[in-house]
Amino acid sequence: MVLRLKGTGRATQSGFPPLRFRRAKPPCKTLYIPDPDTPQRPETTMTIMIPAWVDGTLQPVDKLDAHERGLRHKAVSVFVMRGDEVLIQRRALGKYHTPGLWANTCCTHPFWDEAADTCALRRLDDELGIIGVTTRHMGQVEYRADVGGGMIEHEVVEIFRAEATPQMTLVPNPNEVMDTRWVGRPQLIQEVAETPERFTPWMRIYLDQHADLVFGAAGTP
């Protein structure tokens, strides 16, 4: 589904609007439950229920609890492309794990009973102010990785791609994103190989094991 474009911005020489930052939007109250007992950090002041498997049964589980217990859970990753380049983001320092590390355009968890494609579009808007793009489901991958702080990501990930348009506006949410940039696949692979500590574990896994799924095999769109 194609949504309306958000804003026009002033075009740069490359034809893409300049990067702007916005004030963080409050969370959707119908999907978040206040939890005053959690640590006072931006992502952990709310209880968020995500789909996770407990004893073989898929059920709603608190997101932080799922990561601390290393539960297998559903996730969504999006890669926005501009020709041969991919948009990557540097995670905000307030994130409850892997702060300040580079990741793909958007990586997140669906709410309980939320469709993966709906989640992908929601988080593109929430994190980067991106709307008006069409997502394409590329496939599913599963990985398990230690993300530090006593937390484990064991994700069953639906991978989506979207093509940028010259009218697409980037308006990063500072609670989620501290920087963004466009980078070509060869350069990105080289950077990850030379300085892996600058990238999230899942970004390294995607490039090492699932690059053709993410970017498309050579000669395919």
VOPAGU-2260 file (C-alpha; in pm, 1 decimal, decimal comma):
REM VOPAGU-2260
SITE   aa  ch    i         X         Y         Z
SITE  MET   A    0       0,0       0,0       0,0
SITE  VAL   A    1     135,2     342,9     -92,8
SITE  LEU   A    2      73,2     620,6     160,3
SITE  ARG   A    3      84,7     996,7      99,7
SITE  LEU   A    4     423,4    1163,1     116,4
SITE  LYS   A    5     506,6    1353,8     431,9
SITE  GLY   A    6     629,3    1705,5     363,9
SITE  THR   A    7     839,5    1823,6      74,9
SITE  GLY   A    8    1151,0    1974,8     227,7
SITE  ARG   A    9    1404,0    2167,8      27,4
SITE  ALA   A   10    1582,1    1952,0    -225,4
SITE  THR   A   11    1957,5    1914,1    -220,3
SITE  GLN   A   12    2168,1    1881,6    -534,4
SITE  SER   A   13    2122,3    1504,3    -515,7
SITE  GLY   A   14    1745,2    1554,3    -533,0
SITE  PHE   A   15    1685,8    1437,9    -175,1
SITE  PRO   A   16    1568,6    1673,6     103,1
SITE  PRO   A   17    1810,0    1769,9     382,5
SITE  LEU   A   18    1807,3    1576,7     709,7
SITE  ARG   A   19    1594,4    1729,7     985,5
SITE  PHE   A   20    1538,6    1618,8    1342,7
SITE  ARG   A   21    1206,9    1632,8    1522,3
SITE  ARG   A   22    1078,5    1617,9    1873,2
SITE  ALA   A   23    1003,1    1265,5    1986,1
SITE  LYS   A   24     637,8    1167,6    1958,2
SITE  PRO   A   25     461,8    1028,9    2265,3
SITE  PRO   A   26     388,2     656,5    2243,1
SITE  CYS   A   27      45,1     531,1    2142,0
SITE  LYS   A   28    -139,4     495,1    2470,9
SITE  THR   A   29    -357,9     211,5    2346,3
SITE  LEU   A   30     -52,9      -7,4    2288,2
SITE  TYR   A   31     165,2      82,1    2585,7
SITE  ILE   A   32     105,2      24,2    2957,0
SITE  PRO   A   33     282,4     255,8    3207,2
SITE  ASP   A   34     523,2      71,5    3434,6
SITE  PRO   A   35     665,1     296,7    3709,3
SITE  ASP   A   36     893,3      23,5    3845,0
SITE  THR   A   37    1114,6      -5,7    3536,8
SITE  PRO   A   38    1447,2     182,3    3503,7
SITE  GLN   A   39    1408,7     547,3    3411,2
SITE  ARG   A   40    1534,7     528,5    3054,5
SITE  PRO   A   41    1336,8     629,8    2743,3
SITE  GLU   A   42    1265,5     276,6    2622,6
SITE  THR   A   43    1201,1     111,6    2958,4
SITE  THR   A   44     949,5     350,1    3116,4
SITE  MET   A   45     671,2     166,7    2931,6
SITE  THR   A   46     574,4    -198,6    2919,5
SITE  ILE   A   47     553,1    -319,2    2559,1
SITE  MET   A   48     404,2    -658,9    2484,0
SITE  ILE   A   49     554,0    -848,4    2189,4
SITE  PRO   A   50     485,4   -1195,7    2041,6
SITE  ALA   A   51     724,0   -1450,2    2196,4
SITE  TRP   A   52     731,4   -1826,7    2235,9
SITE  VAL   A   53     708,1   -1958,8    2591,8
SITE  ASP   A   54     721,0   -2338,3    2630,9
SITE  GLY   A   55     642,0   -2369,8    2260,6
SITE  THR   A   56     337,3   -2141,8    2271,6
SITE  LEU   A   57     324,9   -1797,0    2110,7
SITE  GLN   A   58     197,8   -1543,5    2362,7
SITE  PRO   A   59     232,5   -1174,1    2455,9
SITE  VAL   A   60     544,4   -1111,7    2664,9
SITE  ASP   A   61     696,5    -792,1    2801,6
SITE  LYS   A   62     968,4    -687,1    2557,3
SITE  LEU   A   63    1236,6    -631,8    2820,3
SITE  ASP   A   64    1153,2    -964,9    2984,9
SITE  ALA   A   65    1177,6   -1145,0    2650,1
SITE  HIS   A   66    1528,8   -1011,0    2597,4
SITE  GLU   A   67    1647,2   -1081,0    2950,9
SITE  ARG   A   68    1521,4   -1440,1    2926,1
SITE  GLY   A   69    1645,4   -1486,3    2570,6
SITE  LEU   A   70    1301,7   -1591,7    2449,0
SITE  ARG   A   71    1249,9   -1660,1    2079,8
SITE  HIS   A   72    1028,1   -1379,3    1951,0
SITE  LYS   A   73     897,1   -1209,5    1637,6
SITE  ALA   A   74    1076,0    -910,8    1484,3
SITE  VAL   A   75    1078,7    -689,3    1175,4
SITE  SER   A   76    1373,4    -537,7     987,8
SITE  VAL   A   77    1346,4    -283,7     706,3
SITE  PHE   A   78    1607,7    -179,7     451,1
SITE  VAL   A   79    1532,0     140,2     258,3
SITE  MET   A   80    1732,5     149,1     -64,7
SITE  ARG   A   81    1836,2     436,6    -291,2
SITE  GLY   A   82    1968,4     262,2    -597,1
SITE  ASP   A   83    2272,1      66,8    -478,1
SITE  GLU   A   84    2281,4     245,3    -141,2
SITE  VAL   A   85    2107,0     149,9     180,7
SITE  LEU   A   86    1996,3     388,3     454,8
SITE  ILE   A   87    2147,3     291,9     790,5
SITE  GLN   A   88    2088,8     445,1    1131,8
SITE  ARG   A   89    2296,8     491,1    1444,0
SITE  ARG   A   90    2094,9     393,8    1747,4
SITE  ALA   A   91    2030,2     662,2    2009,4
SITE  LEU   A   92    2232,3     651,7    2331,1
SITE  GLY   A   93    1912,5     603,3    2533,4
SITE  LYS   A   94    1833,8     266,3    2373,9
SITE  TYR   A   95    1822,0     -12,3    2633,4
SITE  HIS   A   96    2071,1    -224,7    2439,9
SITE  THR   A   97    2336,6    -162,7    2171,6
SITE  PRO   A   98    2321,4     218,8    2207,4
SITE  GLY   A   99    2531,3     420,2    1965,3
SITE  LEU   A  100    2580,6     130,6    1722,8
SITE  TRP   A  101    2495,8     132,3    1353,0
SITE  ALA   A  102    2207,1     -83,1    1230,1
SITE  ASN   A  103    1988,1    -119,7     924,2
SITE  THR   A  104    1721,5     138,6     838,8
SITE  CYS   A  105    1476,7      12,6    1097,8
SITE  CYS   A  106    1466,0    -292,6    1325,8
SITE  THR   A  107    1183,3    -348,3    1569,4
SITE  HIS   A  108     922,8    -580,3    1721,8
SITE  PRO   A  109     555,7    -600,3    1627,7
SITE  PHE   A  110     297,9    -549,7    1895,6
SITE  TRP   A  111      92,2    -852,0    1991,9
SITE  ASP   A  112    -154,1    -920,3    1706,1
SITE  GLU   A  113      10,5    -659,2    1478,9
SITE  ALA   A  114      86,5    -762,8    1120,0
SITE  ALA   A  115     452,7    -748,2    1017,4
SITE  ASP   A  116     394,3    -514,9     721,0
SITE  THR   A  117     191,7    -277,7     938,5
SITE  CYS   A  118     472,1    -279,9    1195,3
SITE  ALA   A  119     731,8    -201,7     927,1
SITE  LEU   A  120     545,5     108,4     807,2
SITE  ARG   A  121     467,6     221,1    1162,9
SITE  ARG   A  122     830,1     209,5    1274,6
SITE  LEU   A  123     965,6     377,0     961,6
SITE  ASP   A  124     744,1     670,0    1055,5
SITE  ASP   A  125     808,5     651,0    1432,5
SITE  GLU   A  126    1187,8     629,5    1403,9
SITE  LEU   A  127    1269,0     824,0    1087,3
SITE  GLY   A  128     958,3    1013,1     979,3
SITE  ILE   A  129     945,9     808,3     659,7
SITE  ILE   A  130     604,6     762,7     499,7
SITE  GLY   A  131     490,5     727,8     142,4
SITE  VAL   A  132     702,9     422,6      64,5
SITE  THR   A  133     597,3      75,8     -43,4
SITE  THR   A  134     749,6    -216,3     144,7
SITE  ARG   A  135     830,6    -550,3     -17,0
SITE  HIS   A  136     858,4    -866,6     192,5
SITE  MET   A  137    1190,8   -1035,8     114,4
SITE  GLY   A  138    1171,5   -1337,9     343,2
SITE  GLN   A  139    1230,2   -1458,1     697,7
SITE  VAL   A  140    1550,3   -1521,4     892,3
SITE  GLU   A  141    1621,2   -1640,2    1245,0
SITE  TYR   A  142    1922,3   -1558,1    1460,8
SITE  ARG   A  143    2032,8   -1558,1    1823,3
SITE  ALA   A  144    2287,8   -1307,8    1954,3
SITE  ASP   A  145    2414,4   -1163,2    2281,3
SITE  VAL   A  146    2347,9    -787,5    2268,2
SITE  GLY   A  147    2512,4    -702,5    2601,1
SITE  GLY   A  148    2372,3    -596,6    2935,7
SITE  GLY   A  149    2255,8    -950,1    3010,8
SITE  MET   A  150    2020,5    -949,9    2711,5
SITE  ILE   A  151    1975,7   -1192,5    2423,4
SITE  GLU   A  152    1808,9   -1127,4    2088,3
SITE  HIS   A  153    1657,8   -1452,3    1960,3
SITE  GLU   A  154    1452,5   -1325,2    1671,9
SITE  VAL   A  155    1238,5   -1465,6    1393,9
SITE  VAL   A  156    1266,7   -1169,0    1159,3
SITE  GLU   A  157    1048,5   -1065,1     867,0
SITE  ILE   A  158    1274,9    -875,3     625,1
SITE  PHE   A  159    1132,1    -588,3     419,7
SITE  ARG   A  160    1282,0    -363,9     152,5
SITE  ALA   A  161    1155,8     -26,5      32,1
SITE  GLU   A  162    1278,2     207,0    -241,2
SITE  ALA   A  163    1338,3     571,4    -154,6
SITE  THR   A  164    1189,6     846,4    -368,3
SITE  PRO   A  165    1330,1    1197,9    -426,4
SITE  GLN   A  166    1035,6    1335,6    -225,6
SITE  MET   A  167    1101,3    1115,6      77,4
SITE  THR   A  168    1175,8    1318,2     389,5
SITE  LEU   A  169    1396,1    1200,5     677,4
SITE  VAL   A  170    1288,4    1334,9    1017,3
SITE  PRO   A  171    1466,5    1117,8    1277,8
SITE  ASN   A  172    1320,4    1075,7    1625,4
SITE  PRO   A  173    1608,5    1164,5    1864,1
SITE  ASN   A  174    1486,8     911,5    2121,0
SITE  GLU   A  175    1547,9     640,3    1862,3
SITE  VAL   A  176    1812,9     762,6    1618,5
SITE  MET   A  177    2124,8     977,3    1662,7
SITE  ASP   A  178    2250,6     970,2    1302,5
SITE  THR   A  179    2174,4     834,1     956,5
SITE  ARG   A  180    2365,0     791,0     631,9
SITE  TRP   A  181    2345,0     630,4     291,8
SITE  VAL   A  182    2612,0     373,4     212,6
SITE  GLY   A  183    2678,4     132,1     -72,4
SITE  ARG   A  184    2685,2    -241,9     -13,9
SITE  PRO   A  185    3061,0    -289,9     -86,0
SITE  GLN   A  186    3157,7      -3,5     145,4
SITE  LEU   A  187    2923,6    -127,2     418,4
SITE  ILE   A  188    3063,7    -480,2     402,2
SITE  GLN   A  189    3416,4    -337,8     423,1
SITE  GLU   A  190    3331,2    -119,5     723,7
SITE  VAL   A  191    3171,6    -409,4     909,6
SITE  ALA   A  192    3476,2    -626,8     839,8
SITE  GLU   A  193    3722,4    -359,3     956,6
SITE  THR   A  194    3530,1    -220,1    1256,7
SITE  PRO   A  195    3262,8    -473,9    1358,1
SITE  GLU   A  196    3234,5    -319,5    1704,5
SITE  ARG   A  197    3059,9     -16,5    1548,6
SITE  PHE   A  198    2767,0    -228,3    1425,7
SITE  THR   A  199    2488,7    -420,6    1597,3
SITE  PRO   A  200    2516,2    -800,7    1609,3
SITE  TRP   A  201    2212,0    -845,0    1384,7
SITE  MET   A  202    2355,2    -606,6    1123,6
SITE  ARG   A  203    2672,8    -814,7    1111,0
SITE  ILE   A  204    2467,3   -1134,6    1082,3
SITE  TYR   A  205    2250,9    -994,0     801,7
SITE  LEU   A  206    2555,2    -893,2     596,8
SITE  ASP   A  207    2747,8   -1212,5     664,0
SITE  GLN   A  208    2469,6   -1467,9     619,8
SITE  HIS   A  209    2175,2   -1302,1     443,2
SITE  ALA   A  210    2315,4   -1029,8     214,9
SITE  ASP   A  211    2151,0   -1167,0    -100,1
SITE  LEU   A  212    1814,2   -1178,9      74,9
SITE  VAL   A  213    1850,7    -821,7     199,2
SITE  PHE   A  214    1999,5    -661,1    -110,3
SITE  GLY   A  215    1885,8    -907,4    -375,4
SITE  ALA   A  216    2110,1   -1153,6    -555,7
SITE  ALA   A  217    2334,2   -1014,7    -828,9
SITE  GLY   A  218    2132,3    -921,4   -1132,2
SITE  THR   A  219    1794,8    -910,1    -954,0
SITE  PRO   A  220    1600,1    -596,0    -855,0
